[in-house]
Amino acid sequence: MTAPARMHWCGTGAEALPGLLQCLSAFPERVEVWSDNPTLARPALPRTAPTPRAFDLTDLSAVLQPRDIIIAHVTGTRLTELAAMAANRGAHLVTPHPAPPQLLAQHAQAILTKTTLISGCGVSPGLDLLLIRHLVALYRASAAFDPTHRLSLASFAGCLPQHPQPFRATLGTEAHRLLRTLGEPAQSVSRFKESRVNLPWDAAYPVTLPTPEAEEFEAIPRGDATMLLEDAGFDPTWHIAELHQAILRPVGWAAAWGPVLSQIDTLAPPGDKAATDTALTATGGDRIVLSVTLVAESAERPVWRQTATVEAVDSDAGTAHARLCGQHVNAALGWLCGTEAPPPGHTLSAQDADLARRWVRQITAEARHVSIG
């Protein structure tokens, strides 16, 4: 694919800024910035950057051209409207967020207009899936590989305070989203059978991870873990004995948040605009921890095991989450503009094993600790 005519970066909140600055550096003459508050966004950008424009779907539609790329750091109806606009106009779209059903529904139209819609270019989901794909590729290529093995996969991710404090959690919008996530049932696989937990915080369990020294966390089941299998490239004929996906919390989190968790159903979801441009409340010391483990067993004995762990911390350049996310989004932009451009339609980030490995290397350049082994 040749270079796009323009890139339209939508959303200028704190979580979008590191990626936006990287994009402006790589494509200084091709980026248009769209913000809910251009006046506030302007000081955060280089003097050579274009003046941000007020976000408006009609105005964006008027200037959008085929082969343009929309970077959607927005959620809710704005994300689905931008995806529909891209698919209908022959432009591409990259978003760090998971694809809602309305975005997935644009797959056929995107194929007709030779448009690529890339979702999940975030941290979790996002980087965690790349790590799993990398481990799956290592297992396939190993001498131990056997499609009859029993496989176990565990995926952990969390945004945690670097320094102990009573709440054992970050505050602001991120904590709000976490609590809403924990209000949804979680599904996993245990002893080859699917299981469901209606109140995930009641199923918290201890886990020790290499970050980089052995460290204990509370793991709280999250979402539908079975979705990892297709998204991460598992062969549908493989035998899945254990499959777990969980949010990491500091030890003591469930006890500290007990009174809040009991009232979780009364929390109101944040609006689209808040999710688009509202900066997260700064705590001055957050970190991201991701860890995935893949184990193959034969005759109930492990024959292959690998763990991939990433730890990143906040810095003056942005939060750990924002910097990892920014690298992932820019890796997707490079994919769209390079010679290995993805096929039209909807896709998750890097499906190819070699591409996933290269993206992991690029994204984790922002990490304090990376280990695979």
N, C-alpha and C positions, 0 to 999 in steps of 0.2 A: 504493500500500500504506500502511495506517495504521501507526503506531509499534508495534514488537513488544511483547509482554507483558514479556519478559525477554531479556537477552543473557547468554549463558553463555561467559565467556572462559576457555578451557582452556589452561594453560601460562603460567608466569610467569618464564621464563628471561630472560637479558639481552637476547636478540633480540626478545622479546615485549614488554618493558616500555614503550618509547616509545609503541607503538600502544595498549597497555592504558591508559596515563595519558591519552592523547587520547580514548579511548572513555569513560573515567570522567568526563572533563570535559564531553563532549557529551551523555552519558546518565547523569547522576549517580544517578538513582533506579532505574535499570533493569538494572544490571550485577551479575552474580554472578561471582565469581572462583574458579576451581578450580585448585589447585596441588598438586604432589607434595610440597612442603614449605611448608605455610602459615605456619609460624613464621618461616622465612627470608623469605618473600614479604611479610609484613605491614609491615616497616619501609620497604620501597620504595614503598608506596602512601600516598596522602594520608590524613590522619586521618579525613576524612569518608567514605572508601571503606569498603565492607562488609568484614567480616572474611573472609579467604580460607577456602574450604572444601577439605578433602582431596579430591583427585581420585579419584572412584570412579564407574564407569559405572552401577552400580545406584542410587546416590544421585542421580546426575544424571537418570537415566531417571524416577525417582520424582517429580521436580519439573518436568520438561520439559513444556511446553504447546504446542499448535498456535500458529504464528506466532512462536514464540521463535526466536532466532538463536544458533547455536553458532559461536563463533570458535575454530577448531582450530589452535592453535600446537603441534601434535603431529604425529608421523609414524608410519609403520608400521601395526601392527594397531590402534592407538588411533585413528588417523585414519579408517580404514575402518569401525571399529565406530561411531564418532560419525556418519559419513555414513549408515550404515544406520539408525541410530537416528533421525536427522533425517528421512530419506526415509519411514520407516514411521510417524512420529508427526506429520507435517505441520509440522515445524519447518525452518528454513533453516540453511545452513552456509556459512561463509566460511573459507578456509584460504589461507595464503601459499604452500603447497607445491603442486607438480605433482600431478595426479590419478593415483593408481595404478589399475590395472585394476579392482580391487574397488570403488573409488568410482565409476568410470564405469559399472559394472554397476548402479548404483542409479538411473540416468537414468529408466528407464521407471516405476519405483515413485515417483520424485519427481514425475513428471508426474501420476500418479494422485492423489497427495496434495497437489498444487499447491505443491510444495516446490522451492526453488531451491538448488542446490549450486554455489557459486562457488569455483573453484580457481585457482592460479597468481597469487595476489595478492601476489607477492613482488618481487624485484629482477631475477633472471635464473634461470629464466623469470619473467616478470611485466612489469616496467617496460620491458625490452628489446622485448617484443612490442608494447606500447603505442606505443613510438617507431616501430617498423616500420609499424604500422597508420597512424600519423600521416603518415609519408612516403608510403605507398601512397595515402592520401587526397589529399595534395598533388599527387602525380603524376596521379591520375585527373582532378583539377580543373584541371590546367595546360593551356595551349594546345598543349604539345608532346605530349600524350597520344595514343598510337596503339597499339591492341592487337596490332599486328604487330611492335612493337619487340622487340629482344633486351634482356632484363633481367638485371642482376647485383645480388645482395644480399650484403652482408657484415655480420655481427653479432658484435661483440666485447664481452666483459664480464669484469671481474676485480676481486678484492679484493686490494689491494696495500699494502705498507708505505709510509708517507709518507717515511720516512727510510731511506737505504741501510743494509743490514746483511748479514752473510755468507750467511744462508739465503735472502735475497731473497724472503721469504714470511712471512705471519702464521703463528703457531704455534697449537697446541691443536686443538680439534675441527674448525675450519674448514679447517686444513691437511689433516687426516685425510680429510675429505669430498672435498677437491680431489684428493688422491692416488687415492681410490677411483674418482672420476669419470674420471680419466685412465687407469684400468685397463680402461675399456670402449672398444670400437672406435668410430671416428667415421666418419660418412658425409657427403659433400658432393657438389656438382655442379661439374664443370669441363669447359668446352667442350661443354656440353649433355649430358654423360655423367656418371652417378653413379659415384663412386669411394669406396673404403673404406680406412681406415687402421686396422690392428689395434693398433698401439702409437703412440698419438697423440703422446707426447713425442718420438718419433723424427722427427716431421713438423713440428717447431716452425719458424716462419719469422718474419722481422722485419716489423713494421708500424709506420708513423708516424701518430699521431692528433693532432687539435687539442685539447689538454687543459690550459689554453687555448692554450698555445704548442705548436708542433710537438714531439712527444715520441715516442721510439722504445720499443717493447715487443717481447717475444716473444709470438707468438700460437700457441696449441696447439689443434689441431682438437678439437671437443667434440660428442658426441652425434650424433643424426641431424638434419642441417640441413634435410632435406626436410620435416620436421614443421613448420618455420616457415611454409611456403607456405599451408597451410590455416588454421593458427592466426592468421596475420597478415592474412588477407583477400585473398590473391592469387587472381585468376581462373584456374581450371584450364586455360584455353585460352592463357594467356600463355606466351611462349617464354623459358625460364629458361636463360641461358647459363652463369652462374656463381652458386653458392650456397655460402656458407661461414659457419660458426659456430665461434667459438674462444674459449678462455679467455686472458685477458691475464696475462702474467707480466713482471716486470722483466727487462731484458736480463741474461743470465747465469744465469737461473733453472735452465734445463735442465742446465747444467754443474754448478751448485752441488748440485743434487738427484740427479745421476746415480747415486750409490751406492744411494740410497733407491729410485729408480725401478726399478732392476734387481731389487729385492726386493718390488715392489708386490703381487704375488699372495699374499704371506704376511700382508698386513694384514687384520685382522679387522674386519668392519663394526660400527659402534657400535650398542648396543641401543636399543630404543624409548624407555626412560626417559631415557637420556643425551641423546637427540635432543629430548626434550620440555622438560626443565627445566635442563639443565646449561649454565651460562654459558660463553661462549667465553673462551679465555685472552686477557686484555687485553694489547695491545702498546703502547698509548699513542700510536698514530699511524698508523692504517690509513685507506685511502681506497678508494672504489668508483669505477671508471671504466667507463662504458658508451658504446659508439659504434656506430651503424648507418649504413650507406651504401647508397642505392639509385641505380642508374645505368640509364638507358635509352639504347639505341644504335640507330642506323639506318645501314645501309651501313658498319658497323664504325666509326662515328663517334659519340661521345656527343652526345645532343641534350637530355638532362635529367639532372641530378645533384643530390642533396641528401644531407647528412650531419647526423645528430643526435647530439650528444655531451653526456654528463652526467658531472660529477665531484662527488663529495661526500666529506667527510672526517669523521673521528671528532670528537666534541665532548663537553662535560660532560653534554649531554642524551642521550648514547648513541652507539653506533657508527653510522657512516654507513649500513651495511646495515640496522641495526635501525630507524633513523629513516625511511629510504625505505620499508621494508617496512610500518612502522606507518602511514604516510600512505596506502599502497596499500590496506591492509586497511580503514582507516576510509573511504576513498572507496567501497569496495564496500558497507560498512554504510550509507552515505548513499544509495547506489543502491537497496538493498533497502527502505529506509524512505521513499523519495521517490516522486514521482508518475510517474517513468520506471522503475518497478520491472521487473526482468528477467522473462522468461517462466519457467515452471516447468521443471524438469529440470536437467541439468548444463550449466554454461557456464563459459567462461574469463572473465577480467575484461574490461571494456568492449569490446564488439564493434562498437558504433556509432562511426563516425569522429569525430563531434562530441563524443561522450562521452569517447572516448580522448584527444582534444585537451585537454579540461577536466581529465581525470585527470592527464595529463602535467604540466599547469600546477600542480595541487595537490601532486603527489608531489615534483616537483623544486623546490618551495619550500625543501626541505631541502638542496639542492645548493649547492656553492660556485661551480660554473660550468655553464651550460647554453647550448648554441648549436645552432641549426637553420638550415641554409642551405648 
